[in-house]
């Protein structure tokens, strides 16, 4: 089985694909790269009212900060994520994930904005998959890898969906 994660951006979408053990693709999203299950780091729907969906309210109650999916500045990311999900659902399972929540729940509170934080995130991810530890990964690549980890954990019974109106995958504490 192949597990994918996509970090959605306004200019580019970064795709990470792992098999059961190691990284097999990391780069710009390409429609010819196939996988079985995908975690997308973007809202896959918009709130019916207000700026927050119920799954986001649950994350906030857990102490996990986030950008509200209904905020005007964040809506373009949501729309890109929804379009990617529509295309990918033709060949793979798709879930909404939030890499920051995955890392926080699993005890990796490092900041992806700082080099030393990215090194800690890389070390954290290496507990689950093999990849080149000598390489310097950007924050978007680490988020894509963490998104793939989240759906990997889901398929291994170590993650769950939260929310009623919307669904987001978070890991169980290991």
Backbone as numpy.savetxt, mean C-alpha at the origin, in Angstrom:
# Nx Ny Nz CAx CAy CAz Cx Cy Cz
2.19 -17.66 -6.28 1.35 -16.48 -6.28 2.23 -15.24 -6.28
1.81 -14.20 -7.02 2.55 -12.95 -7.08 1.75 -11.85 -6.39
2.45 -11.10 -5.54 1.85 -10.06 -4.72 2.38 -8.70 -5.18
1.46 -7.78 -5.48 1.86 -6.47 -5.99 1.41 -5.35 -5.06
2.16 -4.28 -5.11 1.79 -3.06 -4.42 2.02 -1.89 -5.35
1.11 -0.94 -5.31 1.25 0.26 -6.16 1.17 1.50 -5.28
2.20 2.32 -5.40 2.17 3.64 -4.78 1.68 4.60 -5.85
0.51 5.19 -5.62 -0.13 6.06 -6.61 0.41 7.48 -6.48
0.77 8.06 -7.61 1.25 9.43 -7.62 0.61 10.22 -8.75
0.74 11.52 -8.69 0.18 12.37 -9.73 0.97 12.26 -11.04
2.27 12.01 -10.94 3.11 11.95 -12.13 3.46 10.52 -12.53
3.59 9.63 -11.55 3.92 8.24 -11.87 3.40 7.33 -10.77
3.15 6.09 -11.15 2.71 5.07 -10.22 3.81 4.03 -10.14
4.26 3.75 -8.93 5.35 2.79 -8.74 4.77 1.44 -8.36
5.23 0.41 -9.06 4.76 -0.96 -8.87 5.88 -1.82 -8.29
5.56 -2.57 -7.25 6.47 -3.59 -6.70 5.76 -4.92 -6.78
6.46 -5.95 -7.25 5.87 -7.29 -7.34 6.84 -8.28 -6.69
6.30 -9.07 -5.78 7.05 -10.12 -5.11 6.40 -11.46 -5.43
7.23 -12.51 -5.47 6.65 -13.85 -5.41 6.61 -14.19 -3.92
6.53 -15.43 -3.57 6.45 -15.80 -2.15 7.70 -15.41 -1.35
8.81 -15.14 -2.06 10.08 -14.97 -1.35 10.87 -13.71 -1.68
10.78 -13.23 -2.93 11.66 -12.14 -3.29 11.03 -11.17 -4.29
11.65 -10.00 -4.37 11.23 -8.95 -5.29 11.52 -9.40 -6.72
10.50 -9.33 -7.59 10.71 -9.72 -8.98 10.52 -8.55 -9.95
9.90 -7.46 -9.49 9.79 -6.26 -10.32 9.61 -5.05 -9.41
10.32 -3.98 -9.72 10.13 -2.70 -9.04 10.40 -1.60 -10.05
9.39 -0.79 -10.29 9.55 0.31 -11.24 8.22 0.95 -11.55
8.22 1.72 -12.62 7.01 2.40 -13.04 5.94 1.36 -13.37
4.69 1.66 -13.03 3.59 0.73 -13.33 3.53 0.47 -14.83
3.45 -0.81 -15.16 3.31 -1.23 -16.56 2.17 -2.23 -16.64
1.34 -2.07 -17.64 0.18 -2.95 -17.79 0.56 -4.37 -18.18
1.76 -4.58 -18.69 2.16 -5.93 -19.09 2.75 -6.75 -17.93
2.97 -6.14 -16.77 3.46 -6.87 -15.60 2.24 -7.45 -14.88
2.23 -8.77 -14.74 1.06 -9.45 -14.16 1.36 -9.97 -12.76
0.30 -10.09 -11.98 0.37 -10.55 -10.60 -1.01 -11.07 -10.24
-1.14 -11.66 -9.05 -2.41 -12.28 -8.64 -3.24 -11.41 -7.71
-2.58 -10.65 -6.87 -3.27 -9.81 -5.89 -2.49 -8.51 -5.76
-3.23 -7.41 -5.56 -2.60 -6.09 -5.55 -3.14 -5.22 -4.43
-2.24 -4.54 -3.74 -2.61 -3.52 -2.77 -2.32 -2.16 -3.37
-3.31 -1.31 -3.41 -3.14 0.03 -3.98 -3.15 1.06 -2.85
-2.10 1.86 -2.81 -1.94 2.90 -1.80 -2.63 4.17 -2.28
-3.96 4.13 -2.25 -4.80 5.28 -2.61 -6.23 4.91 -2.26
-7.07 5.90 -1.97 -8.48 5.58 -1.75 -9.07 4.97 -3.02
-9.86 3.93 -2.85 -10.49 3.29 -4.00 -11.96 3.65 -4.11
-12.40 4.58 -3.27 -13.71 5.19 -3.38 -13.66 6.51 -2.61
-14.68 7.33 -2.80 -14.73 8.62 -2.13 -15.83 8.60 -1.07
-15.70 9.44 -0.05 -16.74 9.46 0.98 -18.08 9.90 0.42
-19.16 9.28 0.91 -20.50 9.66 0.45 -20.90 11.02 1.01
-20.37 11.34 2.19 -20.61 12.66 2.77 -19.41 13.03 3.63
-19.11 14.30 3.72 -17.97 14.74 4.51 -16.65 14.45 3.82
-15.59 14.47 4.62 -14.27 14.27 4.03 -13.63 12.94 4.42
-14.28 12.18 5.33 -13.72 10.91 5.80 -14.65 9.74 5.53
-14.07 8.61 5.18 -14.83 7.37 5.06 -14.73 6.62 6.38
-15.60 5.65 6.60 -15.60 4.96 7.90 -14.30 4.21 8.18
-13.66 3.67 7.15 -12.38 2.98 7.38 -11.30 3.96 7.84
-11.36 5.19 7.36 -10.42 6.22 7.80 -10.67 6.63 9.24
-11.94 6.71 9.63 -12.28 7.01 11.02 -11.72 5.93 11.93
-11.83 4.66 11.51 -11.27 3.56 12.31 -9.76 3.69 12.46
-9.07 4.06 11.37 -7.62 4.24 11.45 -7.26 5.37 12.41
-7.99 6.47 12.34 -7.73 7.60 13.24 -7.94 7.17 14.68
-8.98 6.39 14.95 -9.21 5.88 16.32 -8.06 5.01 16.81
-7.35 4.38 15.87 -6.20 3.54 16.20 -4.93 4.37 16.37
-5.04 5.68 16.16 -3.87 6.56 16.29 -3.04 6.67 15.03
-3.63 6.31 13.89 -2.93 6.36 12.62 -3.40 7.59 11.85
-2.49 8.51 11.61 -2.86 9.75 10.92 -2.91 9.50 9.41
-3.69 10.34 8.73 -3.89 10.15 7.29 -4.42 11.42 6.65
-4.37 11.44 5.32 -5.02 12.51 4.57 -6.45 12.07 4.33
-7.45 12.92 4.60 -8.84 12.54 4.33 -9.09 12.34 2.84
-9.70 11.24 2.49 -9.93 10.93 1.07 -10.84 11.96 0.39
-11.66 12.66 1.18 -12.57 13.64 0.60 -11.98 15.02 0.46
-10.73 15.21 0.89 -10.08 16.51 0.76 -9.83 16.81 -0.72
-10.10 18.03 -1.14 -9.96 18.40 -2.55 -8.56 18.14 -3.09
-7.53 18.44 -2.27 -6.16 18.25 -2.76 -5.82 16.77 -2.96
-6.56 15.87 -2.30 -6.26 14.44 -2.36 -7.12 13.70 -3.39
-8.18 14.34 -3.84 -9.10 13.70 -4.78 -8.43 13.20 -6.07
-7.49 13.95 -6.67 -6.85 13.43 -7.88 -6.14 12.09 -7.67
-5.52 11.90 -6.50 -4.87 10.62 -6.18 -5.93 9.51 -6.12
-7.05 9.80 -5.46 -8.12 8.81 -5.36 -8.63 8.42 -6.75
-8.80 9.40 -7.62 -9.31 9.10 -8.96 -8.33 8.24 -9.76
-7.04 8.50 -9.62 -6.03 7.67 -10.28 -6.09 6.25 -9.71
-6.16 6.14 -8.38 -6.25 4.83 -7.74 -7.47 4.04 -8.19
-8.60 4.71 -8.29 -9.83 4.03 -8.72 -9.72 3.54 -10.16
-9.10 4.33 -11.02 -8.92 3.92 -12.41 -7.97 2.73 -12.51
-6.87 2.77 -11.77 -5.95 1.62 -11.75 -6.67 0.36 -11.26
-7.45 0.50 -10.19 -8.18 -0.65 -9.64 -9.14 -1.23 -10.67
-9.82 -0.37 -11.40 -10.76 -0.84 -12.43 -10.04 -1.69 -13.47
-8.88 -1.23 -13.92 -8.11 -1.97 -14.93 -7.57 -3.28 -14.37
-7.03 -3.23 -13.17 -6.37 -4.40 -12.59 -7.37 -5.48 -12.20
-8.57 -5.08 -11.81 -9.58 -6.08 -11.42 -9.94 -7.04 -12.56
-9.55 -6.73 -13.77 -9.80 -7.61 -14.91 -8.93 -8.87 -14.84
-7.82 -8.81 -14.07 -6.93 -9.98 -14.01 -6.42 -10.32 -12.60
-6.71 -9.48 -11.60 -6.18 -9.73 -10.25 -7.14 -9.20 -9.19
-6.98 -9.72 -7.98 -7.71 -9.18 -6.82 -7.08 -7.84 -6.46
-7.91 -6.89 -6.04 -7.42 -5.55 -5.68 -7.95 -5.15 -4.31
-7.06 -4.57 -3.51 -7.43 -4.09 -2.18 -6.82 -2.72 -1.96
-7.51 -1.91 -1.17 -6.94 -0.64 -0.74 -6.07 -0.91 0.48
-4.88 -0.34 0.48 -3.95 -0.49 1.60 -3.40 0.89 1.96
-2.79 0.97 3.12 -2.16 2.20 3.58 -0.82 1.82 4.19
0.28 1.93 3.43 1.58 1.47 3.91 2.00 2.04 5.27
1.70 3.30 5.52 2.05 3.88 6.83 1.37 3.10 7.95
0.11 2.74 7.76 -0.62 1.97 8.78 0.04 0.60 8.97
0.40 -0.05 7.88 1.06 -1.36 7.97 2.34 -1.25 8.79
3.16 -0.28 8.46 4.43 -0.14 9.19 4.19 0.21 10.65
3.27 1.11 10.91 3.02 1.52 12.29 2.49 0.35 13.12
1.52 -0.39 12.60 0.95 -1.52 13.33 2.01 -2.58 13.60
2.93 -2.77 12.66 3.96 -3.79 12.82 5.23 -3.28 13.50
5.18 -2.05 14.02 6.26 -1.54 14.85 7.40 -0.85 14.12
7.23 -0.52 12.86 8.26 0.21 12.11 7.81 1.66 11.98
8.20 2.48 12.93 7.74 3.87 12.97 8.72 4.84 12.33
9.58 4.35 11.46 10.59 5.20 10.82 9.95 6.13 9.80
10.55 7.30 9.61 10.08 8.27 8.63 10.70 7.99 7.27
9.86 7.87 6.26 10.36 7.61 4.91 10.97 8.86 4.28
10.84 10.01 4.95 11.35 11.27 4.42 12.85 11.43 4.67
13.38 10.65 5.61 14.80 10.76 5.96 15.53 9.49 5.58
16.77 9.65 5.16 17.56 8.51 4.70 17.64 7.41 5.75
17.90 7.78 7.00 18.01 6.75 8.04 16.67 6.05 8.27
15.58 6.77 8.08 14.25 6.17 8.18 14.00 5.19 7.06
14.41 5.56 5.85 14.25 4.66 4.71 15.10 3.40 4.91
16.26 3.54 5.51 17.10 2.36 5.81 16.39 1.43 6.80
15.73 2.00 7.80 14.99 1.19 8.77 13.80 0.48 8.11
13.13 1.18 7.21 12.00 0.57 6.50 12.50 -0.57 5.62
13.61 -0.36 4.96 14.22 -1.40 4.13 14.56 -2.63 4.99
15.14 -2.40 6.15 15.48 -3.50 7.08 14.21 -4.23 7.52
13.17 -3.47 7.83 11.87 -4.04 8.21 11.33 -4.94 7.09
11.31 -4.44 5.86 10.78 -5.21 4.73 11.60 -6.47 4.46
12.91 -6.41 4.76 13.77 -7.56 4.49 13.47 -8.75 5.39
12.67 -8.55 6.43 12.24 -9.66 7.28 11.22 -10.54 6.57
10.62 -10.01 5.49 9.56 -10.71 4.79 9.96 -11.19 3.39
10.80 -10.40 2.70 11.17 -10.69 1.32 12.65 -10.41 1.08
13.20 -11.07 0.08 14.57 -10.79 -0.35 14.54 -9.72 -1.44
15.47 -8.78 -1.33 15.68 -7.75 -2.35 17.05 -7.15 -2.10
17.54 -6.33 -2.99 18.87 -5.76 -2.90 18.96 -4.75 -1.75
19.59 -5.15 -0.67 19.70 -4.28 0.50 20.75 -3.18 0.32
21.58 -3.30 -0.70 22.61 -2.28 -0.94 22.03 -1.06 -1.66
20.92 -1.24 -2.30 20.32 -0.16 -3.09 19.62 0.86 -2.19
19.66 2.12 -2.60 18.91 3.18 -1.92 17.55 3.28 -2.58
16.49 2.97 -1.85 15.14 3.02 -2.38 14.50 4.35 -2.00
13.72 4.91 -2.92 13.00 6.15 -2.61 11.74 5.81 -1.81
11.13 6.82 -1.24 9.93 6.63 -0.41 8.80 5.96 -1.19
8.62 6.34 -2.45 7.54 5.75 -3.26 7.78 4.25 -3.48
9.03 3.87 -3.71 9.34 2.45 -3.89 9.09 1.67 -2.60
9.46 2.25 -1.47 9.23 1.58 -0.19 7.74 1.45 0.11
6.96 2.47 -0.27 5.51 2.38 -0.09 4.91 1.29 -0.97
5.38 1.18 -2.21 4.88 0.13 -3.11 5.23 -1.25 -2.54
6.45 -1.40 -2.02 6.86 -2.67 -1.44 6.03 -2.99 -0.19
5.75 -1.98 0.62 4.94 -2.19 1.82 3.50 -2.52 1.44
2.99 -1.92 0.37 1.64 -2.25 -0.10 1.57 -3.72 -0.51
2.61 -4.20 -1.20 2.66 -5.62 -1.58 2.73 -6.50 -0.33
3.52 -6.09 0.65 3.60 -6.85 1.90 2.22 -6.96 2.56
1.45 -5.89 2.53 0.14 -5.89 3.18 -0.77 -6.95 2.57
-0.82 -7.05 1.25 -1.69 -8.08 0.64 -1.09 -9.47 0.79
0.23 -9.57 0.85 0.89 -10.85 1.16 0.41 -11.34 2.52
0.43 -10.45 3.52 -0.02 -10.81 4.87 -1.50 -11.19 4.87
-2.31 -10.48 4.08 -3.73 -10.82 3.99 -3.91 -12.26 3.51
-3.20 -12.63 2.46 -3.34 -13.98 1.90 -2.76 -15.05 2.82
-1.91 -14.65 3.76 -1.35 -15.59 4.74 -2.17 -15.62 6.03
-3.32 -14.91 6.03 -4.18 -14.88 7.21 -3.66 -14.00 8.33
-2.77 -13.05 8.00 -2.16 -12.19 9.01 -2.52 -10.73 8.81
-3.65 -10.49 8.16 -4.18 -9.13 7.96 -5.68 -9.23 7.87
-6.35 -8.08 8.00 -7.81 -8.06 7.96 -8.30 -6.78 7.29
-9.57 -6.81 6.89 -10.23 -5.62 6.37 -10.87 -4.87 7.52
-10.80 -3.55 7.47 -11.58 -2.73 8.40 -12.48 -1.82 7.59
-13.56 -1.38 8.21 -14.52 -0.50 7.56 -15.76 -1.26 7.12
-16.85 -0.52 7.02 -18.10 -1.11 6.53 -18.45 -0.55 5.15
-18.45 0.79 5.03 -18.73 1.42 3.73 -17.56 1.25 2.78
-16.37 1.43 3.30 -15.16 1.25 2.51 -14.34 0.18 3.21
-13.41 -0.40 2.52 -12.56 -1.45 3.08 -11.11 -1.08 2.88
-10.33 -1.23 3.92 -8.88 -1.05 3.82 -8.25 -2.21 4.58
-7.14 -2.70 4.07 -6.46 -3.85 4.67 -5.40 -3.35 5.63
-5.40 -3.92 6.84 -4.34 -3.64 7.81 -3.84 -4.97 8.35
-2.57 -5.03 8.73 -2.04 -6.27 9.28 -2.51 -6.50 10.70
-2.50 -7.76 11.10 -2.67 -8.11 12.50 -1.31 -7.92 13.15
-1.28 -7.63 14.41 0.02 -7.51 15.10 0.65 -8.90 15.11
1.89 -8.97 14.64 2.58 -10.27 14.55 3.28 -10.61 15.86
